[in-house]
Amino acid sequence: MSSVQTTQIKVTLSNELYLHLKSKAEKLGLNLASYIRHLVINDVKDIEIPVFKMSEKREKIALKALEDYKAGKTTSVENFDDYLENI
């Protein structure tokens, strides 16, 4: 099972464009959604996603949190409201 989050979108197309895209998708053996996903991926594949370095302070906090998690020092919270009531 993939841990990648996904978002579903709705796109409005003219009938002519819809039929054209559907025809191209069928020629490639794809359904329309897969074909459009392929087009989008190809369009954005060369775009670099910016990566920002954490400040030294934030990095220390994150590394300490990870260390605590690995050491079993953290608590799993199922319901945040219940958790806040029981602090």
Secondary structure, DSSP 8 states (H G I E B T S, - for coil): --------------HHHHHHHHHHHHHTT--HHHHHHHHHHHHHTT---------HHHHHHHHHHHHHHHTT-----S-HHHHHHT-
